[in-house]
Amino acid sequence: MSKNTTRRWSTAALTAAVCVGSFVLTSPSAPAAQLPDRTAVIAAPAPADAAAPGLGAAPRISRAQVLARAKTWLTANNGRPVPYSQTKYWKDGYRQDCSGYVSMALGLSKPGPNTVSLKNDGYTRRIAMKDLAPGDLVIKANSNSADNRHVVIFDGWANGAHTVYKSYEQAGGGAGTRWKQHSYGVNGRDGYHAYRPVNITG
C-alpha cells in the first residue's frame, strides 16, 4: 500500500472518530433508566383486614340502599345468614367479618377496610349518638385486637328514650349476619361512638 493511500485511510479514520465523538457530545442524553419499584416487587400481600384503597371512588349511596344491601346477607347462605369469619371472603368478594359486612352494605371497595380504617381513614365522620340515622354506624375501634373491635349498622331507635336501637351486624360465636337490638355507645363509656359514612346521601 502506498504512503498516499495510508495517509488517506488515516485521515478518514480520524474524521470518523471526530464525527462519532461529536455525536456523543452533542446528542441529547437519554433519560436515566428507571429502577423498578422495589417496594412493589418485594411487598407482601396486604393482610385480609387491610384498608381498601379508593375511597374517592366510593359510590354515593342512599340510606335505604345501605339497609337493603345489609339485609341480603341475612339469607345469602342458601336462606341462612352468611357465617362470620375474619379470614374468609363471601361470594361477593367481601370479608365475612363485621367491617367487611359494613363495607359491603356501603358499597366500598372489596374486600373492605377494617374497623379501625372505617373510623380513621376518611370513610366516616364522628357524630353525636342523638344524631344517628338509618345507615349510620356505631364503631368500637380502640383496641389492638380485632376480637375487641366491632361495628354495627344503625337501623333506628327501638324506644322513645333512645336507650336501645335496632341494628344489623356480622357477629361471631356462630351468629353470622343478624338484625339485633343493642345499646352500644348509649352510655358513652363502653368505647362505642356514632359515625356517619361520608358516601351516604341524606
PyMOL commands that place a pseudoatom at each C-alpha (Angstrom):
pseudoatom trace, name=CA, resn=MET, resi=1, chain=A, elem=C, hetatm=0, pos=[0.000, 0.000, 0.000]
pseudoatom trace, name=CA, resn=SER, resi=2, chain=A, elem=C, hetatm=0, pos=[1.393, 3.452, -0.906]
pseudoatom trace, name=CA, resn=LYS, resi=3, chain=A, elem=C, hetatm=0, pos=[2.070, 6.181, 1.601]
pseudoatom trace, name=CA, resn=ASN, resi=4, chain=A, elem=C, hetatm=0, pos=[-0.631, 8.306, -0.036]
pseudoatom trace, name=CA, resn=THR, resi=5, chain=A, elem=C, hetatm=0, pos=[-3.187, 5.533, 0.435]
pseudoatom trace, name=CA, resn=THR, resi=6, chain=A, elem=C, hetatm=0, pos=[-2.168, 5.046, 4.073]
pseudoatom trace, name=CA, resn=ARG, resi=7, chain=A, elem=C, hetatm=0, pos=[-2.463, 8.776, 4.654]
pseudoatom trace, name=CA, resn=ARG, resi=8, chain=A, elem=C, hetatm=0, pos=[-5.965, 8.829, 3.114]
pseudoatom trace, name=CA, resn=TRP, resi=9, chain=A, elem=C, hetatm=0, pos=[-7.152, 5.924, 5.321]
pseudoatom trace, name=CA, resn=SER, resi=10, chain=A, elem=C, hetatm=0, pos=[-5.699, 7.581, 8.435]
pseudoatom trace, name=CA, resn=THR, resi=11, chain=A, elem=C, hetatm=0, pos=[-7.412, 10.865, 7.608]
pseudoatom trace, name=CA, resn=ALA, resi=12, chain=A, elem=C, hetatm=0, pos=[-10.726, 9.085, 7.013]
pseudoatom trace, name=CA, resn=ALA, resi=13, chain=A, elem=C, hetatm=0, pos=[-10.447, 7.181, 10.312]
pseudoatom trace, name=CA, resn=LEU, resi=14, chain=A, elem=C, hetatm=0, pos=[-9.644, 10.368, 12.200]
pseudoatom trace, name=CA, resn=THR, resi=15, chain=A, elem=C, hetatm=0, pos=[-12.589, 12.167, 10.608]
pseudoatom trace, name=CA, resn=ALA, resi=16, chain=A, elem=C, hetatm=0, pos=[-14.940, 9.303, 11.549]
pseudoatom trace, name=CA, resn=ALA, resi=17, chain=A, elem=C, hetatm=0, pos=[-13.692, 9.308, 15.116]
pseudoatom trace, name=CA, resn=VAL, resi=18, chain=A, elem=C, hetatm=0, pos=[-14.220, 13.067, 15.382]
pseudoatom trace, name=CA, resn=CYS, resi=19, chain=A, elem=C, hetatm=0, pos=[-17.743, 12.725, 13.983]
pseudoatom trace, name=CA, resn=VAL, resi=20, chain=A, elem=C, hetatm=0, pos=[-18.634, 9.955, 16.410]
pseudoatom trace, name=CA, resn=GLY, resi=21, chain=A, elem=C, hetatm=0, pos=[-17.201, 11.931, 19.295]
pseudoatom trace, name=CA, resn=SER, resi=22, chain=A, elem=C, hetatm=0, pos=[-19.119, 14.997, 18.183]
pseudoatom trace, name=CA, resn=PHE, resi=23, chain=A, elem=C, hetatm=0, pos=[-22.334, 12.965, 18.023]
pseudoatom trace, name=CA, resn=VAL, resi=24, chain=A, elem=C, hetatm=0, pos=[-21.788, 11.618, 21.509]
pseudoatom trace, name=CA, resn=LEU, resi=25, chain=A, elem=C, hetatm=0, pos=[-21.085, 15.093, 22.875]
pseudoatom trace, name=CA, resn=THR, resi=26, chain=A, elem=C, hetatm=0, pos=[-23.914, 16.868, 21.101]
pseudoatom trace, name=CA, resn=SER, resi=27, chain=A, elem=C, hetatm=0, pos=[-26.732, 14.334, 21.024]
pseudoatom trace, name=CA, resn=PRO, resi=28, chain=A, elem=C, hetatm=0, pos=[-29.250, 14.711, 23.884]
pseudoatom trace, name=CA, resn=SER, resi=29, chain=A, elem=C, hetatm=0, pos=[-28.608, 12.284, 26.654]
pseudoatom trace, name=CA, resn=ALA, resi=30, chain=A, elem=C, hetatm=0, pos=[-31.160, 9.536, 27.159]
pseudoatom trace, name=CA, resn=PRO, resi=31, chain=A, elem=C, hetatm=0, pos=[-33.168, 9.679, 30.375]
pseudoatom trace, name=CA, resn=ALA, resi=32, chain=A, elem=C, hetatm=0, pos=[-31.715, 7.615, 33.156]
pseudoatom trace, name=CA, resn=ALA, resi=33, chain=A, elem=C, hetatm=0, pos=[-33.082, 4.138, 33.243]
pseudoatom trace, name=CA, resn=GLN, resi=34, chain=A, elem=C, hetatm=0, pos=[-35.894, 3.873, 35.775]
pseudoatom trace, name=CA, resn=LEU, resi=35, chain=A, elem=C, hetatm=0, pos=[-35.192, 1.415, 38.520]
pseudoatom trace, name=CA, resn=PRO, resi=36, chain=A, elem=C, hetatm=0, pos=[-38.017, -0.973, 39.199]
pseudoatom trace, name=CA, resn=ASP, resi=37, chain=A, elem=C, hetatm=0, pos=[-40.313, -0.118, 42.086]
pseudoatom trace, name=CA, resn=ARG, resi=38, chain=A, elem=C, hetatm=0, pos=[-38.683, -2.444, 44.560]
pseudoatom trace, name=CA, resn=THR, resi=39, chain=A, elem=C, hetatm=0, pos=[-41.429, -1.843, 47.060]
pseudoatom trace, name=CA, resn=ALA, resi=40, chain=A, elem=C, hetatm=0, pos=[-43.938, -3.222, 44.612]
pseudoatom trace, name=CA, resn=VAL, resi=41, chain=A, elem=C, hetatm=0, pos=[-41.698, -6.189, 43.905]
pseudoatom trace, name=CA, resn=ILE, resi=42, chain=A, elem=C, hetatm=0, pos=[-40.994, -7.225, 47.460]
pseudoatom trace, name=CA, resn=ALA, resi=43, chain=A, elem=C, hetatm=0, pos=[-44.065, -6.032, 49.334]
pseudoatom trace, name=CA, resn=ALA, resi=44, chain=A, elem=C, hetatm=0, pos=[-46.005, -8.811, 50.952]
pseudoatom trace, name=CA, resn=PRO, resi=45, chain=A, elem=C, hetatm=0, pos=[-49.703, -9.127, 50.083]
pseudoatom trace, name=CA, resn=ALA, resi=46, chain=A, elem=C, hetatm=0, pos=[-51.922, -6.913, 52.201]
pseudoatom trace, name=CA, resn=PRO, resi=47, chain=A, elem=C, hetatm=0, pos=[-53.495, -8.685, 55.166]
pseudoatom trace, name=CA, resn=ALA, resi=48, chain=A, elem=C, hetatm=0, pos=[-57.133, -9.605, 54.898]
pseudoatom trace, name=CA, resn=ASP, resi=49, chain=A, elem=C, hetatm=0, pos=[-58.202, -6.729, 57.122]
pseudoatom trace, name=CA, resn=ALA, resi=50, chain=A, elem=C, hetatm=0, pos=[-56.070, -4.096, 55.401]
pseudoatom trace, name=CA, resn=ALA, resi=51, chain=A, elem=C, hetatm=0, pos=[-57.742, -0.854, 54.463]
pseudoatom trace, name=CA, resn=ALA, resi=52, chain=A, elem=C, hetatm=0, pos=[-59.181, -0.886, 50.988]
pseudoatom trace, name=CA, resn=PRO, resi=53, chain=A, elem=C, hetatm=0, pos=[-57.924, 1.912, 48.738]
pseudoatom trace, name=CA, resn=GLY, resi=54, chain=A, elem=C, hetatm=0, pos=[-60.033, 4.113, 46.531]
pseudoatom trace, name=CA, resn=LEU, resi=55, chain=A, elem=C, hetatm=0, pos=[-62.325, 5.928, 48.944]
pseudoatom trace, name=CA, resn=GLY, resi=56, chain=A, elem=C, hetatm=0, pos=[-62.656, 8.688, 46.391]
pseudoatom trace, name=CA, resn=ALA, resi=57, chain=A, elem=C, hetatm=0, pos=[-64.309, 6.194, 44.062]
pseudoatom trace, name=CA, resn=ALA, resi=58, chain=A, elem=C, hetatm=0, pos=[-66.846, 5.024, 46.654]
pseudoatom trace, name=CA, resn=PRO, resi=59, chain=A, elem=C, hetatm=0, pos=[-70.279, 5.439, 45.075]
pseudoatom trace, name=CA, resn=ARG, resi=60, chain=A, elem=C, hetatm=0, pos=[-72.885, 7.680, 46.614]
pseudoatom trace, name=CA, resn=ILE, resi=61, chain=A, elem=C, hetatm=0, pos=[-75.476, 5.523, 48.304]
pseudoatom trace, name=CA, resn=SER, resi=62, chain=A, elem=C, hetatm=0, pos=[-78.791, 6.216, 49.976]
pseudoatom trace, name=CA, resn=ARG, resi=63, chain=A, elem=C, hetatm=0, pos=[-79.737, 5.122, 53.472]
pseudoatom trace, name=CA, resn=ALA, resi=64, chain=A, elem=C, hetatm=0, pos=[-82.422, 2.842, 52.053]
pseudoatom trace, name=CA, resn=GLN, resi=65, chain=A, elem=C, hetatm=0, pos=[-79.843, 1.197, 49.785]
pseudoatom trace, name=CA, resn=VAL, resi=66, chain=A, elem=C, hetatm=0, pos=[-77.460, 0.595, 52.699]
pseudoatom trace, name=CA, resn=LEU, resi=67, chain=A, elem=C, hetatm=0, pos=[-80.174, -1.177, 54.684]
pseudoatom trace, name=CA, resn=ALA, resi=68, chain=A, elem=C, hetatm=0, pos=[-81.361, -3.144, 51.655]
pseudoatom trace, name=CA, resn=ARG, resi=69, chain=A, elem=C, hetatm=0, pos=[-77.818, -4.343, 50.989]
pseudoatom trace, name=CA, resn=ALA, resi=70, chain=A, elem=C, hetatm=0, pos=[-77.360, -5.214, 54.679]
pseudoatom trace, name=CA, resn=LYS, resi=71, chain=A, elem=C, hetatm=0, pos=[-80.465, -7.405, 54.578]
pseudoatom trace, name=CA, resn=THR, resi=72, chain=A, elem=C, hetatm=0, pos=[-79.122, -9.506, 51.714]
pseudoatom trace, name=CA, resn=TRP, resi=73, chain=A, elem=C, hetatm=0, pos=[-76.593, -11.300, 53.922]
pseudoatom trace, name=CA, resn=LEU, resi=74, chain=A, elem=C, hetatm=0, pos=[-79.352, -12.435, 56.303]
pseudoatom trace, name=CA, resn=THR, resi=75, chain=A, elem=C, hetatm=0, pos=[-80.384, -15.069, 53.755]
pseudoatom trace, name=CA, resn=ALA, resi=76, chain=A, elem=C, hetatm=0, pos=[-77.463, -15.146, 51.279]
pseudoatom trace, name=CA, resn=ASN, resi=77, chain=A, elem=C, hetatm=0, pos=[-76.207, -18.513, 52.532]
pseudoatom trace, name=CA, resn=ASN, resi=78, chain=A, elem=C, hetatm=0, pos=[-78.925, -20.653, 50.939]
pseudoatom trace, name=CA, resn=GLY, resi=79, chain=A, elem=C, hetatm=0, pos=[-81.568, -18.923, 53.010]
pseudoatom trace, name=CA, resn=ARG, resi=80, chain=A, elem=C, hetatm=0, pos=[-79.347, -18.656, 56.079]
pseudoatom trace, name=CA, resn=PRO, resi=81, chain=A, elem=C, hetatm=0, pos=[-77.054, -15.889, 57.370]
pseudoatom trace, name=CA, resn=VAL, resi=82, chain=A, elem=C, hetatm=0, pos=[-73.550, -15.514, 55.995]
pseudoatom trace, name=CA, resn=PRO, resi=83, chain=A, elem=C, hetatm=0, pos=[-71.174, -17.171, 58.521]
pseudoatom trace, name=CA, resn=TYR, resi=84, chain=A, elem=C, hetatm=0, pos=[-68.744, -14.969, 60.433]
pseudoatom trace, name=CA, resn=SER, resi=85, chain=A, elem=C, hetatm=0, pos=[-65.021, -15.171, 59.638]
pseudoatom trace, name=CA, resn=GLN, resi=86, chain=A, elem=C, hetatm=0, pos=[-62.080, -12.781, 59.910]
pseudoatom trace, name=CA, resn=THR, resi=87, chain=A, elem=C, hetatm=0, pos=[-60.191, -14.609, 57.155]
pseudoatom trace, name=CA, resn=LYS, resi=88, chain=A, elem=C, hetatm=0, pos=[-62.786, -15.849, 54.653]
pseudoatom trace, name=CA, resn=TYR, resi=89, chain=A, elem=C, hetatm=0, pos=[-64.474, -13.970, 51.828]
pseudoatom trace, name=CA, resn=TRP, resi=90, chain=A, elem=C, hetatm=0, pos=[-68.093, -14.278, 50.774]
pseudoatom trace, name=CA, resn=LYS, resi=91, chain=A, elem=C, hetatm=0, pos=[-69.107, -14.912, 47.151]
pseudoatom trace, name=CA, resn=ASP, resi=92, chain=A, elem=C, hetatm=0, pos=[-69.437, -11.180, 46.526]
pseudoatom trace, name=CA, resn=GLY, resi=93, chain=A, elem=C, hetatm=0, pos=[-65.767, -10.622, 47.445]
pseudoatom trace, name=CA, resn=TYR, resi=94, chain=A, elem=C, hetatm=0, pos=[-66.216, -9.012, 50.858]
pseudoatom trace, name=CA, resn=ARG, resi=95, chain=A, elem=C, hetatm=0, pos=[-64.608, -10.256, 54.053]
pseudoatom trace, name=CA, resn=GLN, resi=96, chain=A, elem=C, hetatm=0, pos=[-67.033, -12.106, 56.328]
pseudoatom trace, name=CA, resn=ASP, resi=97, chain=A, elem=C, hetatm=0, pos=[-66.315, -10.111, 59.499]
pseudoatom trace, name=CA, resn=CYS, resi=98, chain=A, elem=C, hetatm=0, pos=[-68.151, -7.076, 60.872]
pseudoatom trace, name=CA, resn=SER, resi=99, chain=A, elem=C, hetatm=0, pos=[-66.204, -4.475, 58.887]
pseudoatom trace, name=CA, resn=GLY, resi=100, chain=A, elem=C, hetatm=0, pos=[-66.311, -6.494, 55.671]
pseudoatom trace, name=CA, resn=TYR, resi=101, chain=A, elem=C, hetatm=0, pos=[-70.093, -6.718, 56.074]
pseudoatom trace, name=CA, resn=VAL, resi=102, chain=A, elem=C, hetatm=0, pos=[-70.404, -2.975, 56.638]
pseudoatom trace, name=CA, resn=SER, resi=103, chain=A, elem=C, hetatm=0, pos=[-68.163, -2.325, 53.619]
pseudoatom trace, name=CA, resn=MET, resi=104, chain=A, elem=C, hetatm=0, pos=[-70.486, -4.469, 51.504]
pseudoatom trace, name=CA, resn=ALA, resi=105, chain=A, elem=C, hetatm=0, pos=[-73.548, -2.587, 52.735]
pseudoatom trace, name=CA, resn=LEU, resi=106, chain=A, elem=C, hetatm=0, pos=[-71.878, 0.763, 51.941]
pseudoatom trace, name=CA, resn=GLY, resi=107, chain=A, elem=C, hetatm=0, pos=[-70.615, -0.393, 48.535]
pseudoatom trace, name=CA, resn=LEU, resi=108, chain=A, elem=C, hetatm=0, pos=[-66.948, 0.246, 49.411]
pseudoatom trace, name=CA, resn=SER, resi=109, chain=A, elem=C, hetatm=0, pos=[-64.004, -1.353, 47.618]
pseudoatom trace, name=CA, resn=LYS, resi=110, chain=A, elem=C, hetatm=0, pos=[-63.589, -5.098, 48.169]
pseudoatom trace, name=CA, resn=PRO, resi=111, chain=A, elem=C, hetatm=0, pos=[-62.678, -6.809, 50.453]
pseudoatom trace, name=CA, resn=GLY, resi=112, chain=A, elem=C, hetatm=0, pos=[-63.391, -3.786, 52.643]
pseudoatom trace, name=CA, resn=PRO, resi=113, chain=A, elem=C, hetatm=0, pos=[-61.464, -1.664, 55.156]
pseudoatom trace, name=CA, resn=ASN, resi=114, chain=A, elem=C, hetatm=0, pos=[-61.129, -2.940, 58.695]
pseudoatom trace, name=CA, resn=THR, resi=115, chain=A, elem=C, hetatm=0, pos=[-62.896, -1.376, 61.676]
pseudoatom trace, name=CA, resn=VAL, resi=116, chain=A, elem=C, hetatm=0, pos=[-60.015, 0.937, 62.555]
pseudoatom trace, name=CA, resn=SER, resi=117, chain=A, elem=C, hetatm=0, pos=[-59.799, 2.154, 58.974]
pseudoatom trace, name=CA, resn=LEU, resi=118, chain=A, elem=C, hetatm=0, pos=[-63.560, 2.730, 58.809]
pseudoatom trace, name=CA, resn=LYS, resi=119, chain=A, elem=C, hetatm=0, pos=[-63.115, 5.060, 61.779]
pseudoatom trace, name=CA, resn=ASN, resi=120, chain=A, elem=C, hetatm=0, pos=[-59.812, 6.776, 60.961]
pseudoatom trace, name=CA, resn=ASP, resi=121, chain=A, elem=C, hetatm=0, pos=[-59.188, 6.811, 57.209]
pseudoatom trace, name=CA, resn=GLY, resi=122, chain=A, elem=C, hetatm=0, pos=[-61.859, 9.137, 55.880]
pseudoatom trace, name=CA, resn=TYR, resi=123, chain=A, elem=C, hetatm=0, pos=[-64.663, 6.648, 55.325]
pseudoatom trace, name=CA, resn=THR, resi=124, chain=A, elem=C, hetatm=0, pos=[-66.737, 8.170, 58.129]
pseudoatom trace, name=CA, resn=ARG, resi=125, chain=A, elem=C, hetatm=0, pos=[-67.024, 11.243, 60.334]
pseudoatom trace, name=CA, resn=ARG, resi=126, chain=A, elem=C, hetatm=0, pos=[-67.862, 11.332, 64.021]
pseudoatom trace, name=CA, resn=ILE, resi=127, chain=A, elem=C, hetatm=0, pos=[-71.385, 12.418, 65.001]
pseudoatom trace, name=CA, resn=ALA, resi=128, chain=A, elem=C, hetatm=0, pos=[-73.354, 12.509, 68.247]
pseudoatom trace, name=CA, resn=MET, resi=129, chain=A, elem=C, hetatm=0, pos=[-75.340, 9.432, 69.205]
pseudoatom trace, name=CA, resn=LYS, resi=130, chain=A, elem=C, hetatm=0, pos=[-78.529, 11.521, 69.203]
pseudoatom trace, name=CA, resn=ASP, resi=131, chain=A, elem=C, hetatm=0, pos=[-77.948, 12.309, 65.520]
pseudoatom trace, name=CA, resn=LEU, resi=132, chain=A, elem=C, hetatm=0, pos=[-77.848, 8.680, 64.361]
pseudoatom trace, name=CA, resn=ALA, resi=133, chain=A, elem=C, hetatm=0, pos=[-79.979, 7.914, 61.313]
pseudoatom trace, name=CA, resn=PRO, resi=134, chain=A, elem=C, hetatm=0, pos=[-80.566, 4.621, 59.477]
pseudoatom trace, name=CA, resn=GLY, resi=135, chain=A, elem=C, hetatm=0, pos=[-77.408, 3.547, 57.653]
pseudoatom trace, name=CA, resn=ASP, resi=136, chain=A, elem=C, hetatm=0, pos=[-75.037, 5.283, 60.075]
pseudoatom trace, name=CA, resn=LEU, resi=137, chain=A, elem=C, hetatm=0, pos=[-72.517, 3.231, 62.056]
pseudoatom trace, name=CA, resn=VAL, resi=138, chain=A, elem=C, hetatm=0, pos=[-71.683, 2.614, 65.691]
pseudoatom trace, name=CA, resn=ILE, resi=139, chain=A, elem=C, hetatm=0, pos=[-68.000, 1.705, 65.977]
pseudoatom trace, name=CA, resn=LYS, resi=140, chain=A, elem=C, hetatm=0, pos=[-65.638, 0.488, 68.668]
pseudoatom trace, name=CA, resn=ALA, resi=141, chain=A, elem=C, hetatm=0, pos=[-62.070, 0.634, 67.368]
pseudoatom trace, name=CA, resn=ASN, resi=142, chain=A, elem=C, hetatm=0, pos=[-59.916, 1.445, 70.389]
pseudoatom trace, name=CA, resn=SER, resi=143, chain=A, elem=C, hetatm=0, pos=[-58.259, -1.958, 70.722]
pseudoatom trace, name=CA, resn=ASN, resi=144, chain=A, elem=C, hetatm=0, pos=[-55.247, -3.580, 69.083]
pseudoatom trace, name=CA, resn=SER, resi=145, chain=A, elem=C, hetatm=0, pos=[-57.142, -6.857, 68.984]
pseudoatom trace, name=CA, resn=ALA, resi=146, chain=A, elem=C, hetatm=0, pos=[-59.648, -7.488, 66.209]
pseudoatom trace, name=CA, resn=ASP, resi=147, chain=A, elem=C, hetatm=0, pos=[-61.608, -9.591, 68.705]
pseudoatom trace, name=CA, resn=ASN, resi=148, chain=A, elem=C, hetatm=0, pos=[-62.313, -6.475, 70.773]
pseudoatom trace, name=CA, resn=ARG, resi=149, chain=A, elem=C, hetatm=0, pos=[-63.329, -4.212, 67.889]
pseudoatom trace, name=CA, resn=HIS, resi=150, chain=A, elem=C, hetatm=0, pos=[-66.779, -4.068, 66.340]
pseudoatom trace, name=CA, resn=VAL, resi=151, chain=A, elem=C, hetatm=0, pos=[-69.066, -2.077, 64.072]
pseudoatom trace, name=CA, resn=VAL, resi=152, chain=A, elem=C, hetatm=0, pos=[-72.831, -2.244, 63.581]
pseudoatom trace, name=CA, resn=ILE, resi=153, chain=A, elem=C, hetatm=0, pos=[-75.217, -0.560, 61.142]
pseudoatom trace, name=CA, resn=PHE, resi=154, chain=A, elem=C, hetatm=0, pos=[-77.843, 1.596, 62.834]
pseudoatom trace, name=CA, resn=ASP, resi=155, chain=A, elem=C, hetatm=0, pos=[-81.430, 0.823, 61.754]
pseudoatom trace, name=CA, resn=GLY, resi=156, chain=A, elem=C, hetatm=0, pos=[-83.418, 3.076, 64.083]
pseudoatom trace, name=CA, resn=TRP, resi=157, chain=A, elem=C, hetatm=0, pos=[-84.210, 3.648, 67.735]
pseudoatom trace, name=CA, resn=ALA, resi=158, chain=A, elem=C, hetatm=0, pos=[-86.126, 0.888, 69.475]
pseudoatom trace, name=CA, resn=ASN, resi=159, chain=A, elem=C, hetatm=0, pos=[-87.644, 3.146, 72.134]
pseudoatom trace, name=CA, resn=GLY, resi=160, chain=A, elem=C, hetatm=0, pos=[-88.564, 6.760, 72.703]
pseudoatom trace, name=CA, resn=ALA, resi=161, chain=A, elem=C, hetatm=0, pos=[-85.890, 7.200, 75.346]
pseudoatom trace, name=CA, resn=HIS, resi=162, chain=A, elem=C, hetatm=0, pos=[-83.184, 6.349, 72.783]
pseudoatom trace, name=CA, resn=THR, resi=163, chain=A, elem=C, hetatm=0, pos=[-81.522, 3.860, 75.088]
pseudoatom trace, name=CA, resn=VAL, resi=164, chain=A, elem=C, hetatm=0, pos=[-81.794, 0.898, 72.707]
pseudoatom trace, name=CA, resn=TYR, resi=165, chain=A, elem=C, hetatm=0, pos=[-81.540, 0.775, 68.931]
pseudoatom trace, name=CA, resn=LYS, resi=166, chain=A, elem=C, hetatm=0, pos=[-82.090, -1.724, 66.131]
pseudoatom trace, name=CA, resn=SER, resi=167, chain=A, elem=C, hetatm=0, pos=[-79.045, -2.708, 64.091]
pseudoatom trace, name=CA, resn=TYR, resi=168, chain=A, elem=C, hetatm=0, pos=[-77.523, -5.033, 61.510]
pseudoatom trace, name=CA, resn=GLU, resi=169, chain=A, elem=C, hetatm=0, pos=[-74.235, -6.716, 62.294]
pseudoatom trace, name=CA, resn=GLN, resi=170, chain=A, elem=C, hetatm=0, pos=[-71.905, -9.569, 61.426]
pseudoatom trace, name=CA, resn=ALA, resi=171, chain=A, elem=C, hetatm=0, pos=[-71.291, -11.345, 64.726]
pseudoatom trace, name=CA, resn=GLY, resi=172, chain=A, elem=C, hetatm=0, pos=[-69.071, -14.199, 65.848]
pseudoatom trace, name=CA, resn=GLY, resi=173, chain=A, elem=C, hetatm=0, pos=[-69.960, -17.109, 68.087]
pseudoatom trace, name=CA, resn=GLY, resi=174, chain=A, elem=C, hetatm=0, pos=[-71.886, -18.870, 65.335]
pseudoatom trace, name=CA, resn=ALA, resi=175, chain=A, elem=C, hetatm=0, pos=[-74.309, -15.992, 64.777]
pseudoatom trace, name=CA, resn=GLY, resi=176, chain=A, elem=C, hetatm=0, pos=[-73.134, -14.587, 61.440]
pseudoatom trace, name=CA, resn=THR, resi=177, chain=A, elem=C, hetatm=0, pos=[-75.286, -11.864, 59.909]
pseudoatom trace, name=CA, resn=ARG, resi=178, chain=A, elem=C, hetatm=0, pos=[-78.121, -10.768, 62.160]
pseudoatom trace, name=CA, resn=TRP, resi=179, chain=A, elem=C, hetatm=0, pos=[-80.583, -7.993, 62.996]
pseudoatom trace, name=CA, resn=LYS, resi=180, chain=A, elem=C, hetatm=0, pos=[-80.378, -7.253, 66.717]
pseudoatom trace, name=CA, resn=GLN, resi=181, chain=A, elem=C, hetatm=0, pos=[-81.167, -4.584, 69.283]
pseudoatom trace, name=CA, resn=HIS, resi=182, chain=A, elem=C, hetatm=0, pos=[-78.167, -3.020, 71.018]
pseudoatom trace, name=CA, resn=SER, resi=183, chain=A, elem=C, hetatm=0, pos=[-77.276, -0.237, 73.404]
pseudoatom trace, name=CA, resn=TYR, resi=184, chain=A, elem=C, hetatm=0, pos=[-73.627, 0.089, 72.346]
pseudoatom trace, name=CA, resn=GLY, resi=185, chain=A, elem=C, hetatm=0, pos=[-72.448, 3.653, 72.791]
pseudoatom trace, name=CA, resn=VAL, resi=186, chain=A, elem=C, hetatm=0, pos=[-75.549, 4.897, 74.616]
pseudoatom trace, name=CA, resn=ASN, resi=187, chain=A, elem=C, hetatm=0, pos=[-73.837, 5.328, 77.980]
pseudoatom trace, name=CA, resn=GLY, resi=188, chain=A, elem=C, hetatm=0, pos=[-70.752, 6.920, 76.403]
pseudoatom trace, name=CA, resn=ARG, resi=189, chain=A, elem=C, hetatm=0, pos=[-68.377, 4.760, 78.432]
pseudoatom trace, name=CA, resn=ASP, resi=190, chain=A, elem=C, hetatm=0, pos=[-68.056, 1.490, 76.526]
pseudoatom trace, name=CA, resn=GLY, resi=191, chain=A, elem=C, hetatm=0, pos=[-65.804, 2.693, 73.702]
pseudoatom trace, name=CA, resn=TYR, resi=192, chain=A, elem=C, hetatm=0, pos=[-68.545, 2.770, 71.056]
pseudoatom trace, name=CA, resn=HIS, resi=193, chain=A, elem=C, hetatm=0, pos=[-69.270, 6.000, 69.159]
pseudoatom trace, name=CA, resn=ALA, resi=194, chain=A, elem=C, hetatm=0, pos=[-71.525, 7.093, 66.316]
pseudoatom trace, name=CA, resn=TYR, resi=195, chain=A, elem=C, hetatm=0, pos=[-70.143, 7.710, 62.819]
pseudoatom trace, name=CA, resn=ARG, resi=196, chain=A, elem=C, hetatm=0, pos=[-71.662, 8.798, 59.525]
pseudoatom trace, name=CA, resn=PRO, resi=197, chain=A, elem=C, hetatm=0, pos=[-70.343, 7.256, 56.285]
pseudoatom trace, name=CA, resn=VAL, resi=198, chain=A, elem=C, hetatm=0, pos=[-69.147, 10.060, 54.027]
pseudoatom trace, name=CA, resn=ASN, resi=199, chain=A, elem=C, hetatm=0, pos=[-70.569, 8.433, 50.888]
pseudoatom trace, name=CA, resn=ILE, resi=200, chain=A, elem=C, hetatm=0, pos=[-74.095, 8.211, 52.274]
pseudoatom trace, name=CA, resn=THR, resi=201, chain=A, elem=C, hetatm=0, pos=[-76.729, 10.601, 50.961]
pseudoatom trace, name=CA, resn=GLY, resi=202, chain=A, elem=C, hetatm=0, pos=[-79.282, 12.326, 53.159]
for i in range(1, 202): cmd.bond("trace and resi %d" % i, "trace and resi %d" % (i + 1))
show_as sticks, trace
zoom trace
